[in-house]
Amino acid sequence: MAHLTFSHFDIQTYHAINGLAGHHPLLDAVLMFFAKYALEIYVVLYLVAWFTLPKMDTRHRHALIVVGFAGMLALFVNVAISHIWFRPRPYVVLRKGT
């Protein structure tokens, strides 16, 4: 049975997030946009922040560099973990209406 692979928290969170889907077209459109383009938006915002900072503002530039490396490290760790530990997505395993 599919429920054996998911905790109660997993199922409750799945329903809390997906319970809103299909009821608010504007919310659906906004969330689908961010799901598709979030990484690109982050890169554009990072570049805007980099080029709008004054060159003499080394403290904030240093912080921006650290943030950039932290983001890349987090993405790398996420991908590495997903290759080591497979966990099926709830929307694939659970029956509709579960």
C-alpha positions in Angstrom: 0.0 0.0 0.0 1.3 3.5 -0.9 0.7 4.9 2.6 3.4 2.7 4.1 6.1 4.8 2.4 4.9 8.1 3.7 4.5 9.5 7.2 1.4 11.2 8.4 3.2 14.5 8.1 4.0 13.8 4.5 0.4 13.1 3.6 -0.9 16.1 5.6 1.6 18.4 4.0 0.8 17.0 0.5 -2.9 17.7 1.1 -2.3 21.2 2.6 -0.3 22.2 -0.5 -2.2 20.5 -3.2 -5.6 21.2 -1.7 -5.4 24.7 -3.1 -4.6 23.6 -6.6 -7.3 24.2 -9.2 -9.4 26.5 -7.0 -7.7 29.8 -7.7 -6.6 30.3 -11.3 -4.4 33.3 -10.6 -2.6 31.5 -7.7 -2.2 28.4 -9.9 -0.6 30.5 -12.7 1.8 32.3 -10.3 2.9 29.1 -8.6 3.4 27.3 -11.9 5.5 30.2 -13.2 7.8 30.1 -10.1 8.0 26.3 -10.3 9.3 26.6 -13.9 11.5 29.6 -13.6 12.6 30.0 -10.0 16.3 29.1 -10.7 16.5 31.6 -13.6 14.8 34.3 -11.5 17.3 33.8 -8.7 20.2 34.1 -11.1 18.8 37.3 -12.6 18.2 38.8 -9.2 21.7 37.9 -8.2 23.2 39.6 -11.3 21.0 42.6 -10.7 22.2 42.8 -7.1 25.8 42.4 -8.2 25.7 45.1 -10.9 23.7 47.6 -8.9 26.1 47.5 -5.9 28.7 50.2 -5.8 32.2 48.8 -6.6 33.5 50.3 -3.4 31.0 48.5 -1.3 33.2 45.5 -0.6 31.3 44.3 2.5 28.1 43.8 0.6 29.9 42.4 -2.4 31.6 39.8 -0.2 28.3 38.9 1.4 26.8 38.5 -2.1 29.7 36.2 -3.1 29.2 34.1 0.0 25.4 33.9 -0.7 26.1 32.8 -4.3 28.5 30.0 -3.2 26.1 28.9 -0.5 23.3 28.6 -3.0 25.4 26.6 -5.4 26.6 24.3 -2.6 23.0 23.8 -1.4 21.9 22.9 -5.0 24.9 20.5 -5.3 24.1 18.8 -2.0 20.4 18.5 -2.9 21.3 16.8 -6.2 23.8 14.5 -4.6 21.3 13.4 -1.9 18.6 12.8 -4.5 21.0 10.4 -6.3 21.9 8.6 -3.1 18.5 8.4 -1.4 15.5 7.8 -3.7 12.2 8.8 -2.3 9.1 8.6 -4.5 7.1 11.9 -4.9 3.7 11.8 -3.2 1.9 12.9 -6.4 3.3 9.8 -8.2 2.5 7.2 -5.6 -0.7 8.3 -3.9 -4.0 7.7 -5.6 -5.9 10.8 -6.6 -8.1 11.8 -3.7 -6.1 10.0 -1.1 
